[in-house]
Amino acid sequence: MAEPRKKQLFGTNGVRGVVGRDMTPDLVMRIGMALASMRKGTIAVGRDTRTSGPALCSAVKAGILACGCRVVDVGVLPTPALQYLVRQHFDAGAMITASHNPPQYNGVKIIDADGTEMGDEETIKLEQRLFAGSFDVQGWESVGTEVSAPHLIEEYIDAIVRRFPPGVGEGTTVVVDPGSGPAAHSTPAVLSKMGCRVHTVNATMDGTFPGRLPEPSPEGLAALTDLVIRTGAAFGVAHDGDADRAVFIDETGSYVEENVEFALMQRYMCRDRQGYVVTPVSTSRRVEDICAETGCRVAYTPVGSIYVARTMMDMTASGSTVLFGGEGNGGLIFPDHQHCRDGGMTAAAMVGLLAEERSSLSSLAGDLPAYCMIKEKIFAAEPAAVVDMVKAQFADERLDTTDGVRINREHAWALLRPSGTEPFMRLVVEGRDRQSAEALYGEIKDVTGAAIRV
């Protein structure tokens, strides 16, 4: 049987690289040419705040224009804002962003007309055009035209606000840390329009990211934590570099682990209806606990938000009721709003959740089932071969091979999967208690260690 075709340049969420080395204006221009050769019509282009953004944005626009498409430059905005606008108005989109990567990186995400990131098969076709230089370059009389429309982000802001009762945030103080990224304009505006009193930190757009790195790790959120405590806020929310994710600090200044965040939001979204929750095999087993509690069902996917989003869309198209989805990394998908991770919508939903529950974030998080999770990277020259050895060693157990191999036991589970872009594997182990998690972790490490030595 023939090997399935794989993406070569694009990863799970676009193509990224170090600017001037891997990510060059020439490459980005050719991506624009390939996109415009495949998606005729009007293409929206946006970017995050990185210093290389203007150069690469100009490059992708040059490629699109050269192949005869119309460009609408929507300016600096979150990726989910561009996705919302593409679904509403355009034939495709290109987002210049490297999401959570450090400042020296940048990249391109391609958005299809339905507002989701371009799927694997179409991305492979785009890559083939790129590698072959197969572009529909136009003559002088047929090149594209460009207009600027930075005001369109207001549509995205208002679309989120309309999802909630008027004034739902009145009496609630919130602190927002957009990390010097594009959500500096959108998330504070969303929460203010919901009635919240909003304080900000790192809310000046700056591609050098002077306050913290674009990845909102617990270690980098000291300023947010301090402001939450000093202002008596109900919570603090922080975004990654393109604001498709959101993470939270509770009112005590404690970091809310992302799988806990997922479970809280899942319970909120499933409170009145029954249906499906869609998430990757890497998400905490709390998802199953909350499904049992609310009468819902879980559908697992490979790791990657695009697989979650497209599974949600396919299930809905086939008649299933899909209520919620996303990943255990702060990337949550609200299908009634749009089928992509949306950090601004997540921040707004937390306001709605707390208003309805009339309880504190720390109290709600403390009521969830307790788990112990261990995460690790395991480097190996041939990760796929190591995964195969683990499959063979645990063949008598309940295995899920949706993505790598997941070993399911009553009190613990583990996922081992190769990285899509680098020579290592990601290992996630979770148990009802530390003893169960560490026991399974030790068994897997024994096998992977032996495989790597071989």
C-alpha positions in Angstrom: 0.0 0.0 0.0 1.3 3.4 -0.9 2.5 5.7 1.9 0.1 8.6 2.4 1.4 11.9 1.2 2.7 14.2 3.9 3.3 17.9 4.2 6.9 18.9 3.8 7.1 22.6 4.5 3.9 23.3 6.5 3.5 21.9 10.0 0.4 21.4 12.1 -0.2 25.1 12.3 1.4 26.7 9.2 5.0 27.2 8.2 7.4 28.8 10.6 11.1 29.6 10.8 13.8 32.0 11.9 13.5 35.2 9.9 16.3 35.7 7.4 17.4 32.1 7.6 14.3 29.8 7.1 11.6 32.4 6.7 12.5 34.9 3.9 10.4 37.3 1.9 11.1 35.2 -1.2 9.6 32.1 0.4 6.6 34.1 1.7 6.0 35.7 -1.7 6.0 32.3 -3.4 3.5 31.1 -0.7 1.3 34.0 -1.7 1.6 33.2 -5.4 0.7 29.5 -4.7 -2.3 30.5 -2.7 -3.6 33.0 -5.3 -3.1 30.4 -8.0 -5.4 28.1 -6.0 -8.0 30.5 -4.5 -9.2 33.0 -7.0 -11.0 36.1 -5.7 -10.4 38.3 -2.7 -7.8 37.3 -0.1 -7.5 38.9 3.3 -4.0 39.4 4.8 -3.2 40.1 8.4 -0.3 39.9 10.8 0.8 39.9 14.4 3.1 42.4 16.0 6.5 40.8 15.1 9.2 43.2 13.8 9.5 41.1 10.6 5.7 41.3 10.0 5.6 44.3 7.7 8.3 42.9 5.4 6.7 39.4 5.2 3.2 40.9 4.9 4.3 42.9 1.9 5.9 39.8 0.4 2.8 37.6 0.7 0.7 40.5 -0.7 3.1 40.8 -3.6 2.7 37.2 -4.5 -1.1 37.3 -4.2 -1.3 40.5 -6.3 1.0 39.1 -9.0 -1.4 36.2 -9.6 -4.4 38.4 -10.1 -6.2 38.3 -6.8 -7.6 41.2 -4.8 -6.0 41.8 -1.4 -7.7 43.3 1.6 -5.1 44.2 4.2 -6.9 43.9 7.6 -3.8 45.0 9.6 -2.5 43.8 12.9 -5.1 41.5 14.5 -5.4 38.0 16.2 -5.5 35.0 14.0 -9.0 34.1 15.1 -10.1 37.6 14.1 -8.8 37.0 10.6 -10.4 33.6 10.5 -13.8 35.1 11.5 -13.5 37.8 8.8 -12.4 35.3 6.1 -15.5 33.2 6.8 -17.7 36.2 6.6 -16.3 38.0 3.6 -13.4 36.5 1.7 -12.2 33.6 -0.5 -9.1 32.9 1.6 -6.7 34.4 4.1 -3.0 34.6 4.9 -1.9 35.3 8.5 1.8 36.4 9.1 2.5 35.0 12.5 4.7 32.5 14.5 2.1 32.2 17.3 3.9 31.3 20.5 7.5 31.1 19.1 10.2 33.6 20.2 10.6 37.0 18.5 13.2 35.8 15.9 10.6 33.5 14.3 7.8 34.3 11.9 5.6 32.3 9.6 2.4 32.0 7.6 -0.9 30.4 8.3 -3.3 29.8 5.3 -7.0 30.2 6.0 -9.6 28.7 3.8 -13.0 30.3 2.9 -14.7 28.5 5.8 -12.5 30.2 8.3 -10.4 27.1 9.2 -6.7 26.6 8.5 -6.2 24.9 5.1 -6.5 21.1 5.4 -3.6 18.7 4.8 -4.6 17.6 1.2 -5.0 21.2 0.0 -1.8 22.3 1.8 0.1 19.5 0.0 -1.3 20.8 -3.3 -0.1 24.3 -2.3 3.3 22.9 -1.5 3.5 21.1 -4.9 2.8 24.4 -6.7 5.4 26.1 -4.5 8.1 23.5 -5.2 7.3 23.3 -8.9 7.0 27.1 -9.4 3.6 26.5 -10.9 2.0 30.0 -10.5 -0.7 31.8 -12.5 1.3 35.0 -12.8 -0.7 37.7 -14.6 0.2 40.4 -17.1 0.1 44.1 -16.3 -3.6 44.4 -17.2 -4.7 41.6 -14.9 -2.7 42.0 -11.7 -4.6 42.3 -8.4 -5.6 45.4 -6.5 -5.2 46.2 -2.8 -7.3 48.0 -0.2 -6.7 48.5 3.5 -9.4 47.6 6.0 -8.0 47.6 9.6 -11.5 48.7 10.9 -12.9 45.2 10.2 -11.6 43.9 13.5 -14.5 45.6 15.1 -16.8 43.0 13.5 -14.9 40.3 15.3 -15.1 42.1 18.6 -18.8 42.7 18.3 -19.5 39.2 17.2 -18.0 37.9 20.5 -19.9 40.4 22.6 -23.2 39.4 21.0 -22.8 35.9 22.3 -23.5 36.9 25.9 -26.3 38.7 27.7 -25.8 42.5 27.8 -23.9 43.7 30.8 -23.0 40.2 31.9 -19.6 41.4 33.1 -20.9 44.3 35.3 -19.2 44.3 38.7 -16.4 42.0 37.4 -12.7 43.2 37.4 -10.4 41.4 34.9 -6.7 41.8 34.0 -5.6 41.2 30.5 -2.1 40.3 29.4 -1.9 40.2 25.6 1.9 39.8 25.7 2.5 42.8 23.4 0.6 41.0 20.7 -2.4 41.9 18.6 -5.0 41.1 21.3 -4.0 44.3 22.9 -6.6 45.9 20.8 -9.3 43.2 20.9 -9.6 41.4 24.2 -9.8 44.5 26.5 -12.4 45.9 24.1 -14.4 42.7 24.2 -14.4 42.6 28.0 -15.1 46.3 28.4 -18.2 46.0 26.1 -19.4 43.1 28.3 -19.4 45.5 31.2 -16.1 44.4 32.9 -13.7 46.8 34.6 -10.5 45.9 32.7 -6.8 46.4 33.7 -4.0 45.5 31.3 -0.3 44.6 31.4 2.0 44.2 28.3 -0.8 45.8 26.3 1.4 48.0 24.0 1.9 46.2 20.7 5.7 45.6 20.4 7.3 42.9 18.3 10.4 42.7 20.6 8.1 41.4 23.3 9.7 43.4 26.1 7.5 42.2 29.0 7.5 38.5 28.3 7.9 35.9 25.5 4.9 35.1 23.3 4.3 31.8 25.0 2.2 32.5 28.1 4.0 30.1 30.5 3.4 30.3 34.2 7.0 31.6 34.7 6.4 34.6 32.5 3.1 35.8 34.0 4.5 37.3 37.3 3.3 40.8 36.3 -0.2 39.5 35.4 -0.4 37.6 38.7 0.7 40.7 40.7 -1.9 42.9 39.1 -4.7 40.4 39.6 -3.9 40.3 43.3 -3.5 44.1 43.7 -6.7 44.9 41.8 -8.8 42.2 43.4 -9.7 40.9 40.0 -11.9 37.8 39.4 -9.2 36.5 37.0 -6.3 37.3 34.8 -6.1 36.2 31.2 -3.0 35.9 29.0 -2.6 35.2 25.3 0.0 33.7 23.1 1.6 35.7 20.2 -1.5 35.5 17.9 -4.2 35.2 20.5 -5.7 31.9 19.4 -5.1 30.6 22.9 -5.9 31.9 26.4 -4.6 30.9 29.8 -5.8 32.0 33.2 -4.7 33.2 36.6 -7.4 32.8 39.3 -8.3 35.4 41.9 -5.7 34.0 44.3 -2.8 34.4 41.8 -2.6 30.7 41.0 -2.1 29.5 37.4 -5.0 27.5 36.1 -3.6 24.5 34.3 -4.9 24.3 30.7 -6.6 20.9 31.0 -8.5 22.3 34.1 -9.4 25.3 32.0 -10.7 23.0 29.3 -12.8 21.0 31.7 -14.3 24.1 33.3 -15.3 25.5 29.9 -16.6 22.1 28.8 -18.9 21.9 31.8 -20.1 25.4 31.0 -20.8 24.7 27.4 -22.5 21.3 28.1 -24.6 22.5 31.0 -28.0 22.7 29.1 -27.5 20.5 26.1 -26.2 17.0 25.2 -23.9 16.3 22.3 -20.3 15.8 21.5 -17.1 17.3 22.8 -14.1 17.0 20.3 -10.5 17.0 21.5 -7.2 15.4 20.7 -6.0 12.2 22.4 -3.5 14.3 24.4 -6.2 16.0 26.5 -6.8 15.1 30.2 -9.2 12.3 31.0 -11.2 15.0 32.9 -13.0 15.4 29.5 -14.5 11.9 30.0 -15.5 12.7 33.6 -17.3 15.9 32.6 -19.0 14.0 29.7 -20.3 11.4 32.1 -21.5 14.1 34.4 -23.4 16.1 31.7 -24.5 13.2 29.5 -22.3 14.1 26.6 -19.8 12.0 24.6 -16.2 12.6 23.6 -14.7 12.2 20.1 -10.9 12.0 20.0 -8.8 13.3 17.1 -5.0 13.5 16.3 -3.2 16.4 18.0 -3.6 19.7 16.2 -6.4 22.3 16.2 -7.1 21.8 12.5 -8.0 18.2 13.1 -10.3 19.1 15.9 -12.0 21.9 13.9 -12.5 19.8 10.8 -13.8 16.8 12.8 -16.3 19.1 14.5 -17.4 20.5 11.1 -17.7 17.0 9.6 -19.7 15.6 12.6 -22.1 18.6 12.4 -22.5 18.1 8.7 -23.4 14.5 9.3 -26.1 15.4 11.8 -24.3 15.2 15.2 -24.7 17.9 17.8 -21.2 19.2 18.6 -21.1 21.5 21.6 -17.5 22.2 22.3 -13.9 21.3 21.3 -10.3 22.3 21.5 -7.0 21.3 23.0 -5.7 21.1 26.6 -3.3 24.0 25.9 -5.7 26.9 26.2 -6.8 26.6 22.5 -10.6 26.3 22.8 -13.2 26.1 20.0 -16.7 27.4 20.4 -18.6 26.0 17.3 -21.6 28.4 17.7 -19.1 31.2 17.2 -16.5 29.7 14.8 -14.6 26.5 14.2 -11.1 27.6 15.3 -9.2 28.3 18.5 -10.2 31.7 19.8 -8.5 33.3 22.8 -10.7 36.4 22.8 -13.8 34.2 22.8 -12.3 32.1 25.6 -11.7 35.2 27.8 -15.3 36.3 27.2 -16.6 32.8 28.0 -14.8 32.9 31.3 -16.8 36.1 32.2 -20.0 34.3 31.3 -19.1 31.2 33.2 -18.3 33.0 36.5 -21.4 35.1 36.1 -23.6 32.1 35.8 -21.9 30.0 38.5 -21.7 32.9 41.0 -18.5 31.3 42.3 -14.8 32.0 42.2 -12.5 30.6 39.6 -10.3 28.9 42.3 -13.4 27.3 43.8 -14.7 25.9 40.5 -11.3 24.6 39.6 -10.9 22.9 43.0 -14.2 21.0 42.5 -12.9 19.2 39.4 -11.5 15.6 39.6 -7.8 15.6 40.6 -5.2 14.1 38.2 -1.4 14.0 38.0 0.1 14.7 34.6 3.7 14.2 33.5 5.0 15.7 30.2 8.4 15.0 28.6 10.2 15.2 25.3 12.2 12.1 24.3 14.8 12.6 21.6 15.5 9.8 19.2 16.9 9.5 15.6 13.9 7.5 14.5 10.9 8.4 16.7 8.4 6.4 14.6 10.4 3.2 15.2 10.4 3.8 19.0 6.6 4.3 18.9 6.3 1.0 17.1 8.3 -0.7 19.8 6.1 0.7 22.5 3.0 -0.5 20.6 4.5 -4.0 20.5 5.5 -4.0 24.1 2.0 -2.9 25.3 0.0 -4.9 22.6 -2.1 -6.7 25.3 -3.4 -3.4 26.7 -6.2 -1.1 25.4 -4.4 1.0 22.7 -5.5 3.9 20.7 -3.4 4.6 17.6 -5.2 7.8 16.5 -1.9 9.7 16.8 1.2 7.8 17.9 0.0 5.3 20.6 -2.1 5.9 23.6 -2.1 3.3 26.4 -5.4 3.3 28.4 -5.6 1.8 31.8 -8.3 2.2 34.5 -6.4 4.6 36.6 -3.8 6.0 34.1 -3.1 6.6 30.5 -0.1 7.6 28.4 0.4 9.0 24.9 3.6 8.7 22.9 3.7 10.5 19.6 6.5 11.8 17.3 6.8 15.5 16.8 5.6 16.6 13.3 8.7 18.8 12.7 11.6 17.7 15.0 13.4 14.5 15.9 11.8 13.9 19.2 8.7 12.3 20.7 6.2 13.9 23.1 5.2 11.8 26.1 2.2 12.6 28.2 1.2 10.4 31.2 -1.8 11.0 33.4 -3.0 9.2 36.5 -5.7 9.5 39.1 -2.8 10.0 41.5 1.0 10.4 41.3 1.7 6.8 42.0 -0.4 5.5 39.1 1.1 8.1 36.7 4.7 7.5 37.8 4.3 3.7 37.5 3.1 3.9 33.9 5.7 6.6 33.1 8.5 4.3 34.4 7.3 1.4 32.3 7.3 3.5 29.1 10.7 5.0 29.8 12.1 1.5 30.2 10.9 0.6 26.7 11.9 3.9 25.1 15.3 3.8 26.7 15.9 0.3 25.4 14.7 1.3 21.9 17.0 4.4 21.7 20.0 2.3 22.9 19.3 -0.2 20.1 
